[in-house]
């Protein structure tokens, strides 16, 4: 039976439906004009099927396909999607559907937030990362050459439909990448979830549907609680950035090529955990638990595992420069989320430059 998680935001409240084989939902009417935004990889598997399913409920449906990959999350591709929206005859009552992973959701959501000053938006995430993180909470945006997510808007979806069975068709590396965000929720908010990930690694890596429905639902509950309390990241919501300061720097320094977002997040969480041990007195056993869990889930357990070491492109000067333009930076000084314990973090930490560099250098040597 599907699980429903409510995101409570007053008139902007919506449901996240999580289950196996749950389809495209029932909200479509004959008056709806719908534009599906998807990427070339997802379109080949699900594009026609989802278009037909929505059209079968009476809506008038068009579909536009962007190239797969993070490079499509940019203003130039957004302009192409605006053109597709105009060609499809979308008006203020129309719906844009994001069918894909995090890149598609961020891009389509940004277009939905800004086209005609805002139209309805449905998320149908097809990656684990999108199901547990980027499809929930209303953050939309595109990248600039200077860094990730530097242009964007808050625009909540009207519904999220997370069909666990879609995960079976994901490339294994993409699925594994999404597990990094799952681990993040355990570290920032739920020690019991972290323990379950340690215990149920085999069920998780072979995509047992019942296990993953429970885990995705719990991650969504955590994010829904955080977003409901702090929709626009005035305080609490910043905990969701654990590991992302370094992760975004790794992606930027590598020109968004060769490393998936979740792989960067895994390395970034290890860096944040090491800083937590150094700056917050986090017990060293927590570092071992995080590293061991990432390794058990086939995620990078260090910078070398992630394809970056002190001989690679992502050396410290380039990483530090990338941190300087991250949206979590103030006056060129990065602000970190650090762990007090597994299941509890605190926000807004600034770290001495020597400590930032030395922690990185220790990690690439280990």
C-alpha positions as CSV (number, residue, x, y, z in Angstrom):
1,X,0.0,0.0,0.0
2,X,1.4,3.5,-0.9
3,X,2.6,5.8,1.8
4,X,1.5,9.5,1.8
5,X,3.6,12.1,3.5
6,X,2.1,15.6,3.9
7,X,4.2,18.8,3.6
8,X,2.4,21.3,5.7
9,X,2.8,24.8,4.2
10,X,-0.7,26.3,4.6
11,X,-2.2,27.1,1.2
12,X,1.0,25.6,-0.4
13,X,0.6,22.3,1.3
14,X,0.9,19.1,-0.8
15,X,1.3,15.3,-0.6
16,X,4.2,13.0,-1.5
17,X,2.9,9.6,-2.6
18,X,5.4,6.8,-2.2
19,X,4.8,3.3,-3.4
20,X,5.5,0.6,-6.0
21,X,3.6,0.8,-9.3
22,X,1.5,3.9,-8.2
23,X,1.5,5.5,-11.7
24,X,1.0,9.2,-12.4
25,X,-1.7,10.2,-10.0
26,X,-5.3,11.3,-10.5
27,X,-5.2,15.1,-10.5
28,X,-5.4,15.6,-14.3
29,X,-8.6,17.0,-15.9
30,X,-9.8,17.7,-19.4
31,X,-9.1,21.4,-18.9
32,X,-5.4,20.8,-18.1
33,X,-2.6,21.6,-20.6
34,X,0.4,19.8,-19.4
35,X,4.1,20.0,-20.4
36,X,6.3,17.1,-19.4
37,X,10.0,18.1,-19.0
38,X,12.3,15.1,-19.1
39,X,15.9,14.2,-20.2
40,X,17.1,12.0,-23.0
41,X,17.9,9.1,-20.7
42,X,14.6,9.0,-18.9
43,X,12.6,9.8,-22.0
44,X,13.8,6.6,-23.7
45,X,12.4,4.6,-20.8
46,X,9.4,6.4,-19.4
47,X,8.6,9.5,-21.6
48,X,5.9,8.1,-23.9
49,X,4.4,5.9,-21.1
50,X,3.9,8.9,-18.8
51,X,2.6,11.1,-21.5
52,X,0.0,8.5,-22.5
53,X,-1.0,7.9,-18.9
54,X,-1.7,11.6,-18.3
55,X,-3.4,12.0,-21.7
56,X,-5.6,9.1,-20.8
57,X,-7.0,11.1,-17.9
58,X,-8.2,13.8,-20.4
59,X,-5.4,16.3,-20.3
60,X,-3.7,17.8,-23.4
61,X,-0.1,16.8,-23.1
62,X,3.2,17.9,-24.7
63,X,6.7,16.6,-23.9
64,X,10.1,18.3,-24.2
65,X,13.4,16.5,-23.8
66,X,16.6,18.1,-22.7
67,X,20.1,16.5,-22.9
68,X,20.9,14.3,-19.9
69,X,23.5,15.6,-17.5
70,X,24.2,18.5,-15.2
71,X,25.2,20.7,-18.1
72,X,21.5,21.1,-19.0
73,X,20.8,22.8,-15.7
74,X,21.5,26.2,-17.2
75,X,19.7,29.3,-18.4
76,X,20.2,28.4,-22.1
77,X,18.3,25.1,-21.7
78,X,15.7,26.9,-19.5
79,X,15.1,29.2,-22.4
80,X,14.4,26.2,-24.7
81,X,11.9,24.9,-22.1
82,X,10.1,28.3,-22.1
83,X,9.8,28.0,-25.9
84,X,8.3,24.6,-25.5
85,X,5.8,25.9,-22.9
86,X,4.7,28.6,-25.4
87,X,4.5,26.1,-28.2
88,X,2.3,23.9,-26.0
89,X,-0.1,26.7,-25.3
90,X,0.5,26.7,-21.5
91,X,-1.4,29.4,-19.6
92,X,-1.6,30.3,-15.9
93,X,-3.8,27.3,-15.2
94,X,-1.5,24.8,-16.9
95,X,0.9,22.2,-15.3
96,X,4.6,21.6,-15.8
97,X,5.6,18.0,-14.9
98,X,9.2,17.2,-14.0
99,X,9.9,13.6,-15.0
100,X,13.4,12.7,-14.1
101,X,16.1,13.2,-11.5
102,X,17.4,16.2,-9.6
103,X,18.6,18.1,-12.6
104,X,15.3,17.8,-14.4
105,X,13.3,18.7,-11.2
106,X,15.4,21.8,-10.5
107,X,15.3,23.0,-14.2
108,X,11.6,22.3,-14.7
109,X,10.7,23.8,-11.3
110,X,12.6,26.9,-12.1
111,X,10.7,27.3,-15.4
112,X,7.4,26.6,-13.6
113,X,8.3,29.3,-11.0
114,X,9.1,31.9,-13.6
115,X,6.9,31.2,-16.7
116,X,4.0,33.6,-16.6
117,X,5.2,34.4,-13.0
118,X,4.4,30.9,-11.9
119,X,2.4,27.9,-13.0
120,X,1.5,24.6,-11.2
121,X,4.2,22.1,-11.0
122,X,4.2,18.3,-10.4
123,X,7.3,16.2,-9.5
124,X,7.6,12.7,-10.8
125,X,11.1,11.8,-9.6
126,X,12.8,8.9,-11.3
127,X,16.0,8.8,-9.3
128,X,16.5,7.9,-5.6
129,X,18.2,11.2,-5.0
130,X,15.3,13.1,-6.4
131,X,12.7,11.0,-4.4
132,X,14.3,11.7,-1.1
133,X,15.7,15.2,-1.6
134,X,15.4,17.4,-4.6
135,X,11.7,16.8,-5.5
136,X,10.6,17.9,-2.0
137,X,10.8,21.4,-0.6
138,X,10.4,23.8,-3.5
139,X,14.0,24.7,-4.2
140,X,14.4,25.2,-7.9
141,X,17.2,26.7,-9.9
142,X,20.0,26.5,-12.5
143,X,23.7,26.7,-12.4
144,X,26.0,29.5,-13.7
145,X,29.6,29.1,-14.8
146,X,30.6,30.4,-11.4
147,X,28.8,27.8,-9.3
148,X,25.8,25.6,-8.6
149,X,22.3,26.8,-8.0
150,X,23.2,30.5,-8.1
151,X,20.0,31.4,-9.9
152,X,16.7,30.0,-8.6
153,X,13.4,30.5,-6.8
154,X,11.3,28.8,-4.1
155,X,8.3,27.2,-5.9
156,X,6.5,24.3,-4.2
157,X,5.1,21.5,-6.3
158,X,1.4,20.7,-6.0
159,X,2.2,16.9,-5.8
160,X,5.1,14.5,-5.7
161,X,4.7,11.0,-7.0
162,X,7.6,8.7,-6.1
163,X,7.2,5.3,-7.7
164,X,9.7,2.9,-6.1
165,X,9.5,0.5,-9.0
166,X,11.1,3.0,-11.3
167,X,14.3,2.5,-9.3
168,X,14.7,-0.9,-10.9
169,X,15.4,0.7,-14.3
170,X,18.1,3.1,-12.9
171,X,21.7,2.6,-13.8
172,X,23.3,1.1,-10.7
173,X,25.7,4.0,-10.2
174,X,22.9,6.5,-10.3
175,X,21.0,4.6,-7.7
176,X,24.0,4.3,-5.5
177,X,24.6,8.0,-5.8
178,X,21.2,8.7,-4.3
179,X,22.0,6.7,-1.2
180,X,24.3,9.5,-0.1
181,X,21.4,11.8,0.5
182,X,19.7,9.0,2.5
183,X,22.8,8.7,4.7
184,X,22.7,12.4,5.1
185,X,19.2,12.3,6.7
186,X,20.5,9.7,9.2
187,X,23.4,11.9,10.2
188,X,21.5,15.2,10.5
189,X,18.2,14.1,12.1
190,X,17.6,10.4,12.7
191,X,20.2,8.1,14.4
192,X,17.7,5.2,14.2
193,X,17.6,5.6,10.4
194,X,21.4,5.6,10.3
195,X,21.4,2.3,12.3
196,X,18.9,0.8,9.9
197,X,21.1,1.7,7.0
198,X,24.0,0.0,8.7
199,X,21.8,-3.1,9.4
200,X,19.9,-3.4,6.1
201,X,22.6,-2.7,3.6
202,X,21.9,-5.8,1.5
203,X,18.2,-5.1,1.1
204,X,19.1,-1.5,0.2
205,X,21.7,-2.3,-2.4
206,X,19.4,-4.9,-4.1
207,X,16.5,-2.4,-4.1
208,X,14.0,-4.4,-2.0
209,X,10.8,-2.4,-2.7
210,X,9.3,-2.7,0.7
211,X,12.5,-1.6,2.4
212,X,13.1,1.3,0.1
213,X,9.5,2.5,0.4
214,X,9.9,2.7,4.1
215,X,13.3,4.4,3.8
216,X,12.2,6.9,1.2
217,X,9.1,7.7,3.2
218,X,11.2,8.3,6.3
219,X,13.6,10.6,4.4
220,X,10.6,12.5,3.1
221,X,9.1,12.8,6.6
222,X,12.3,14.4,7.8
223,X,12.5,16.8,4.9
224,X,8.8,17.6,5.2
225,X,9.2,18.4,8.9
226,X,12.2,20.6,8.2
227,X,10.6,22.4,5.2
228,X,7.3,23.0,7.1
229,X,9.3,24.7,9.9
230,X,11.6,26.7,7.7
231,X,10.4,26.9,4.1
232,X,13.0,29.5,2.9
233,X,16.1,28.4,4.8
234,X,16.1,31.0,7.5
235,X,17.6,28.7,10.0
236,X,16.7,25.0,10.5
237,X,16.5,24.1,6.8
238,X,20.2,24.8,6.5
239,X,20.8,21.4,8.2
240,X,19.9,19.8,4.8
241,X,23.2,21.2,3.5
242,X,25.4,18.9,5.5
243,X,28.3,17.9,3.3
244,X,27.2,20.1,0.5
245,X,29.7,22.9,0.9
246,X,32.5,20.7,-0.1
247,X,30.3,18.7,-2.5
248,X,29.4,21.7,-4.6
249,X,33.1,22.7,-4.6
250,X,34.1,19.3,-5.9
251,X,31.5,19.5,-8.6
252,X,32.5,23.0,-9.6
253,X,36.2,22.2,-9.6
254,X,35.5,19.2,-11.8
255,X,33.3,21.2,-14.2
256,X,30.3,19.0,-13.3
257,X,31.8,16.1,-15.2
258,X,33.0,12.7,-14.0
259,X,31.4,12.8,-10.5
260,X,27.7,12.3,-9.7
261,X,26.1,14.6,-7.2
262,X,25.7,11.9,-4.6
263,X,29.3,10.9,-5.0
264,X,30.3,14.4,-4.3
265,X,28.0,14.6,-1.3
266,X,29.5,11.4,0.1
267,X,33.0,12.9,0.0
268,X,31.6,16.2,1.3
269,X,30.0,14.5,4.3
270,X,33.2,12.8,5.2
271,X,35.0,16.2,5.1
272,X,32.2,17.7,7.2
273,X,32.5,14.8,9.6
274,X,36.2,15.2,9.9
275,X,35.7,19.0,10.6
276,X,33.1,18.0,13.2
277,X,35.7,15.8,15.0
278,X,38.2,18.6,14.9
279,X,36.0,21.6,15.7
280,X,33.0,20.1,17.7
281,X,34.6,17.2,19.5
282,X,32.6,14.6,17.6
283,X,33.7,11.2,18.7
284,X,36.1,9.5,16.3
285,X,33.9,6.4,16.2
286,X,31.3,8.5,14.3
287,X,33.8,9.1,11.6
288,X,34.5,5.4,11.3
289,X,30.7,4.6,11.2
290,X,30.1,7.2,8.4
291,X,33.1,6.0,6.4
292,X,32.1,2.3,6.9
293,X,28.5,2.9,5.9
294,X,29.4,4.8,2.8
295,X,31.8,2.0,1.8
296,X,29.1,-0.7,2.5
297,X,26.7,1.2,0.2
298,X,29.4,1.4,-2.5
299,X,29.7,5.1,-2.1
300,X,33.0,7.0,-2.0
301,X,34.6,6.8,1.4
302,X,37.3,9.4,0.8
303,X,38.5,11.9,-1.8
304,X,40.6,9.3,-3.7
305,X,37.5,7.0,-3.9
306,X,35.6,9.9,-5.4
307,X,38.2,10.3,-8.1
308,X,39.9,13.3,-6.6
309,X,43.2,13.4,-4.8
310,X,46.1,15.8,-4.3
311,X,47.3,15.1,-7.8
312,X,43.9,15.6,-9.4
313,X,42.1,18.6,-10.8
314,X,40.3,19.3,-7.5
315,X,43.3,20.5,-5.5
316,X,42.8,22.7,-2.5
317,X,43.2,26.1,-4.2
318,X,40.5,25.3,-6.8
319,X,38.2,23.8,-4.1
320,X,38.7,26.8,-1.9
321,X,38.0,29.2,-4.8
322,X,34.8,27.2,-5.6
323,X,33.7,27.5,-1.9
324,X,34.0,31.2,-2.2
325,X,31.0,31.5,-4.6
326,X,28.8,28.9,-3.0
327,X,25.4,30.2,-2.0
328,X,26.1,29.2,1.6
329,X,29.1,31.5,1.7
330,X,29.0,35.0,3.4
331,X,31.6,37.5,2.4
332,X,33.7,34.8,0.9
333,X,33.7,32.8,4.1
334,X,32.0,29.3,3.8
335,X,29.5,28.4,6.5
336,X,29.4,24.7,7.5
337,X,26.9,22.3,9.0
338,X,28.7,20.2,11.5
339,X,27.7,17.1,13.5
340,X,27.5,17.0,17.3
341,X,26.6,13.3,17.1
342,X,25.0,10.9,14.7
343,X,21.5,12.2,14.4
344,X,22.2,15.8,15.5
345,X,23.9,18.7,13.7
346,X,24.2,22.4,14.1
347,X,24.6,25.2,11.5
348,X,26.5,28.4,10.7
349,X,30.0,27.3,11.6
350,X,33.0,29.2,10.2
351,X,36.3,27.4,10.3
352,X,39.8,28.9,10.3
353,X,41.5,28.7,6.9
354,X,44.4,26.6,8.2
355,X,41.9,24.0,9.6
356,X,40.0,23.8,6.3
357,X,43.2,23.2,4.3
358,X,44.8,20.8,6.8
359,X,41.6,18.7,7.1
360,X,41.5,18.4,3.3
361,X,45.2,17.5,3.1
362,X,44.8,14.8,5.8
363,X,41.9,13.3,4.0
364,X,43.6,13.0,0.6
365,X,46.6,11.4,2.3
366,X,44.5,8.8,4.1
